[in-house]
Amino acid sequence: MGKIITTIQNRFDGGMVNSLLGARENECATMLHFDATTDPHILRPLKSTTSNITGQVGVGQLLVGADGLFYGLGTISSNGTIYKKATYAGDWAELGSGTSRSGAGVEYSLFVEYRNYFFYWKAGFLGKYDRVGVASSDPTFVTLSWSTVRTNGIIHPKDDILYIPYDNKIGKLNTAAGATPVTGDWTAAALTLPVNLVITAIAPYGNYLAIACAPLNGSPTQGSIIYLWDRDSSLATLSENINWGNNIIRVLNNLNGVLIGISDMGTTSESLYESKLQIKGWNGGFVFEKEFISKSETSASASVTIYPRVNFIYDNKMYFSADVQSAEPRKRGLWTIKQNRFGAHIVSVERVGTTSNSDTVAVLAAAIIGDRMLTVYTSAGTIDITTSTASAAYGTSTCVTRIFNDGDSSSIKKLIGITLMSTPLISTAGIDVYYRKDEETAWTLIFSHTVDNSISYSAINIESSGATLPQFKEIQFQIKASGGAEITGWKFKSEFIDKDIY
């Protein structure tokens, strides 16, 4: 008998990684539609979603208002407008029965609230819309021409001023608390950056405003830069600039004092063989970096797309949206970054656009209230919302393990048996376990488990056919949980088979 090895994984607080052979015991290749951050020892499936388009037209951006309700920025009959969702289960209604219409289509990148007013761009104007009564709304609040708008505005916590980027400039709106914003409060170009750059995201960073900039021509060759600005318009110089590398930075935010930037490698035409999603953290220096790679023999398939309208912090997690066309399952949906208990930043794809993960484009916009998630996916006007608390209302959640080789990818091993562990299964729950080995791309189902109240299930063969478990040099497992099944771990035994020629 050859050497027998038992491999166990019962921690998941390492999140997703791209380096599958070098992964740690708490890391996986894919975590899709699981809460992988609340408990390091449990992959908790998330609730399913349902269509939520009744009453609104063309909503392409979302936010949670100061009153704690969902609002959507939409376009109806070529006119921009704002919709309100007064209750989670209720329909959408135009703000002020349609008096929030702007008279022109909207630019979805900007949708922000300040002093009880919403602001968004339309052709040639920055509009102001009263959240409370719309009596003093002004669709042409500021006349301003712009060529490129890539990101939302923010209110800096140090001065309570609203900063709005456009092109290579930052405008600011400084209105006293309790007052109504007026045109005289607006400064059109409080800061102007080099003309070869476009601002893609901004975030507060201590006393500074961090400003992410990418090359205007869209090529990663020139590289991206993050500037730190102390918000003093009288200074012609900036406090610091950070070289973010040869990439196109799309998203920037501040998570627990660390600036986190999300970048890609540019257009598909520039990616001959592979494209990358890069995640970097900076706090006086780079503190971590993660990459997720899409590879293909044809450039058309090596694709990474980041959707910059999703960029917010909620429940101590940073949310962004991306589509990485990697090996199945495709990493497409609402991603999260969170620090685990040891201070490491973990990444997972927490939500998908549809419960079946059948959307053709990742999440374009999102907003969260409690455990209610509202998303716009595929195109403006296509909206899903988290469904009821009923136990059956779960989608299918998927985890793909790292690659296991028992320390030697040249030796042949025999899979003896595999065990899946969970919290006691409820009546609606089910778990499917698959494998693929070596050069295989397709998954083979080992077993399906639906036994009520069970906390573990083991298999020593392919249960659908009785066939023996495979021999392998490298092996990977896929676990699909449905109906609320919570995964607590898995283990397998393998035996070395001496087939070397020496």
N, C-alpha and C positions, 0 to 999 in steps of 0.2 A: 504494500500500500504506500502510495506517495504521501508527501506532506499535506496535511489538511489545515486549511485556514478558515477561520470564522471572521467575517467582517460585519460590523454593526454601525449603523448611523442612527442616532437618536437626538441630534441637535441640528438646528437649521439656522442659527443666528450668524451664519457667514454669508447668507444670501446667494446670489447668482455670481458665477465667475466664468470667464472665457477659457482659462487654462484648465482643462478638465482632468488631465493626467496628474498635474501638480496641485490639484485642489486639496484643501484641508477637509477634515472629517465633518465639518459643519457646513460645507458649501455644496451647491448643486449647479447643474447646467441651466436649468429653467425652473422658475417658480411662477406659475401663472394662475391668477385668480385665487391665491391664498393670502391670508394674513400670516406673514412669516416673522413678524416683529413683536407681537404682544407677548408670546411665550416662546422662549428659545427651543423648547422641546415639543412644540405642537405646530403643525401646519393646519391652520383653521380655514376651511373653505368660506368664501364670501357669498352673500345673497345674490340671487339672479336679478335681472333687470327686465323691464317691460317698456314698450313704446310709450312716449309721453309727448305727443305732438298736438293734442287737441287744443285749439284756440290760438295757436301761434303760427306765424309764417316766417320762414327764412331765418330763424335764430341761429347765429353763428358764434356768439360769445356769451358767456355767463358770468354772473357774480352773485355773491350773497350781500344784500343791502345791510345798512346799519340797523334796520328793523328786524333782521334775522330771516328775511324771506328771499327766495330765488328771483332773480331778474335776468332777462335775456335781451340781447341786442339783435334785432332782426331787420329785414327789409321786406316791405309789402308794396306792390305796385310801383317799384323803383324808388320808394320812399323809405328812409330809415325810420325805425320806431323802436320803442322799448316795451317789453312785455313783463307782466308781473304774475307770479304764481303765489296766490294768497295762502293756499294750503297744499300739502304734499300730494294729496289725492285729487285736488281740484284742477280745473282747466286753467290755461293761461288767458290773460286779458290785457289789452293794450293799456298802457299807463295813461290815465286821464282820458279814457275812451277815444284814443287816437290823437289827442292834441300833442302828443310827444313826437309826432311825425316831423321829419326834418326837411322834406322836399327834395331829397337826393339820396342815393344809395350810400351805404356806410362802408367804412374801413374797419374791419372787425378787430384789428390788432389792439385798438384802444377802447376800453370800456371800464371806467373807473368812477367811484363816488367820492365827493369831497364837499363838506358842509351841506349835506342833504341834497346835493345835486349830482346828477350823472353827467359825464362828459364823454363824447366820442367824436371821431373825425368823420366828416363827409367832404365831398369835393370842394376844396377851397375854404373850408370853415372848420372851426372847433365849436361844436354845439354844446349848450348847457340846458339840462332838463330837470325840472323840479320833481324830486321823488315824492314829495308830500302832496302837492296840489296842482302842479304844472302851470299855475297862474303866471309865474314869472319866468317860464322857460324862454330860451332865446336860441333858436336854431343857428343863428349866425353870430354867436357870442364873440368869436374872434375870427377875423379874416386872415387866412394864412395859407400860402401855397407850400406844398411839399411834394417831393418826388417819391420818397421811400419811407414807409412806416413799418417798423418791424416788431414793436414791442409795446407793452402797456405802461401807463404812468404809475407812480407810487407816491405815497405821502411819507416823507422822511420823519421818523419819530423824534429826531432831535430839534426840528424847527417847525413841525406841523405844516409844512409847505408841500403843495402838490407839484411834482416834477414830471414833465411830459416830454419824452424824446421824439424827434422826427429828423430824418436825414442824418446829418452830422451835428445836430444842435439839440440843446435841451432848453425848453421853455419852462417857466414856473408860474404858478398861481398862488399868491400869498394873500389870503383872506382871513381876517380876524375871526376867532371862534364866535359863533352866534350871528355873524353877519352874512349877507347874501353876496356871493361872488359877483364882481362887476369887472368890466373890461379894464379899468385902471389898475386892477390887481395883477394883471398879466404882464409878464416880461417875455418877449418872443424868443430871444436868444440869450439867455443868461450864461450859456457856455457854447462856444463853437469849436469843434474839433477839426482836424485836417480833412480836406475835401475828398480824399481818396478812401475815407472810412464811412461806414454806416453804423449807427448805434443799434444793436440787436437786443439789449436787455440792460436794465439798471436794478440796483439793489442797495439798501442801506448797509453800511459797514462801519460800525462805531459812529464817529463824527463825520465820516465821509459818505459820499455817494459813489458807489462802485459802478463804472460804466463799461459795459462790454461792447467792443467794436470789432467788426469784421471788414475785410476788404470790400469796397463797393463793387468791384468787378466779379466778386463771387469765387475767386480762385484762392485755394488755401496756401498757395506758394508764398504770398506776402505775409501770411500769418495773422492771427488775431491778437488783440491787445485789451487789457483791462486797465482803465484809468481810475485812480482814486482822486476825487475832487472834494475839497473842503466846503463847497457850496458858496464860496466867496466870489461873487461876480467881478469884483474889482481886481482880482489877480489874473494875470495873463498866463501864469504857469500852473501846472497841476502838481499835486503832492507826490504822486508816484505813478509809474506805468509798469504793468506786469506783462511780460511776453508769454502769451498763452499757447504758443507753438504753431505749427503749420496745419491749421485746421480752420473751420468756420464755426465760431462760437454762436450758438442760437439761444441759449437759456442761461440765466445767472440768478442765483438767490443766495441768501444768507441763512445757513442752518446752524444754530448754536454757535455763532461767531466764526464759522468757516464759510468762506465764499466757495460755492460749488458751481462750476460751469459745465454745461453740456454742449458738446461739439461734434461735428462730423467732418469728413474729409473732402467735402465739396460735392460737386455734381456727379452723377453717374458716369458721364463721359470721361471724367478724370480718373475713374476707378477701373483700371483694366482688369484686375483680378479680384480685388477685395476692397471693401469699404468699411470704415470703423465708426462706431459710436464711442466717443471718449468722455469720461467723467473725471474731472479733476477737482481737488479740494485745495484751497490756499488760505493760510492764516499766518502771514508774514513770510511764508515759504510754502512750497507744495507739500501737503501732508498725506495725500493719497492720490492714486490714479487707477482707474479701471477702464478696460476696453472690451467691447463686444463687436465681433467681426462677422461680416457677411462675405462669404467667399463664393466664387463661381468661375467657371471657365469662360463665361461670356459676360461682358460688362453690363448687359441689360439686367442680369440677375443679381449682381453684387450691389446691393442697395441698402442704404441707411437713410431714413427720413425722420427729422425731428419737427414736431408741430409746436411752434413757439407760443401759441396762445395759452397753453397750459404751463403755468409757472407760479406755484404758490406753496406756502407752508401751512399744513394743518395737522393737528395732533402730533406735533414734534416730528413730522415727516415732510420732506420736500417732494412735491409731485411734478412730473413732467410727462410728455407724451412722445413716443417714438415707435418706429417700425424698423426692426432689424430682420432682413430676409435671410435668416440662418436656416440650418437644418430644422426639420419639424420637431416640436411645434414652433411656429414662427413667433418671434418675440415682438408682439404688436399690442399696444394698449397703453394703459396709464401706469407709468413706472413710479416707484417710490425709492427714496434714499433715507435711511435712518441710522443713527448711531446705536450699536448694541451696548450691552452693559459693560463691555471692555473698552468702549470708545471707538471701535472700528465702524466704518460706514458700510452698511449692507444695502444691496440693490435687489429689487424684485419687480416683476410686472404684476402689480396688485390687482388691476382691473382690466377687463376687456370691454370693447365697445358693445358687444352683444353677448348674451349668455352662451350662445353656440360658437362664439368667436368666429362668426362668418362675415363680419364686416370687411369691406374691401379697402378701407382707409382707417388708420388708427384714430384715436380720440382727438378731435379738433379743439374742443373746449370742455371744461369741467368745473363743477362747484360742489362743495360738500357742506351739509348741515347734519351734525350728529353722525349717524351711520347711513344717511341718505345721500347717495351719489347721483348727480345729474350730469350726463355727458351728451355732447354733440359729436357724432361720428359720421364718417363717410362724406357727408356734405351738409351745408347749412340747412337747418330745418328738420334734420333727422336726430331725434332726441330719445334717450333712454333714461329711466330712473330706477333706482333700487326698489324692489318690490316689497311685499308685506313681510311680517315676521313669522309667517307660517313655516313650520319645520321643513315642508317640502319645497320651499321657494329657494332652491340653491341651483346654481349652474354647475357645470363640470369644471373642476379645478385640476391642474396638471403639474406634476413635478417630474423633471428628468434628472436623474442622478449624475454625479461625476462619472468618469470612466474608471473602472476597477481593473487592475492587472496583477494584483497580489504581489506587486513589487518587481515584476519581470514580464515585459510585453513579448519576449521571445519564446517563453515557455507555454506549453499547452496545459490548460486546467480543465477539469470537469466540474460543472455546476451540480452539486449534490442535492441542494434544497434551498428554498427561500421562504422567509417568514415576514409577513407584514403585520405591524402593530398599530393599534388605533385606540382612541377612547371608545367606550361601549357604543356599538353601532345602534342608531335609532332605526325605526322600521322603514324609513324612506331611503336609508343610506346604502351605498354600494361602493366597492373598490375594485378596480381592475389593475392587474400588474402585468407588464410586458417586459421583454428583453430584446436587445439587438447586440450582436457581437461582431468584433473585428471590422471587416469592411462593409457590413450590412447597413442599409439605409432604412429598410422596413422593420416594423416592430412585430414581434410574435407574442400573442397573448398566452400567459402562463396560467392564470386563474382569474375568476370573478368571485368576489366575496360579498355576501349580503346577509350573513347570519346575525339576527337581532342580538344585541347586548354582548356580542363577541368583542374581545380586545386583541385577538391575534388570529392569524390564519397562516398555515404552512402548506407548501406543495413540494412534491418530489418528482413531479413529471408535468407534462403539458396536459392539463386536466380535460381539455375538450377532446383529445385524441388518445391520451394515454402514452404518447411518445415520450422518450427519455429527454431529460434536460440536456442542453448542449455542451459540447466542448468548446473552449474559447482561449484566445490569448488576451483579449480585452473584452470587457462586457459592460453594458450600461442598462439601466432599468428605467422604465416609465411607469409612474403611478397616477391613475386617474381616479379622483374622488368625486362622487355625486351624492345628492340628497343630504348633504350635511356631514359626511364622514370626515372625521378629524384624524390626521395621520400623526402618530407619535414615534414612528421609526420603522426600520427594516433591518433584517440581517440575512446573510446567506453563507453557506459553506461551500468551499471548493477544494478539489484535490489536485495536486500537481501530478501530471502524467509525463514521464521521462521519454520524450521522443526526439531529443537532440541527437545529432549525428556524431557527437563526441562526448 
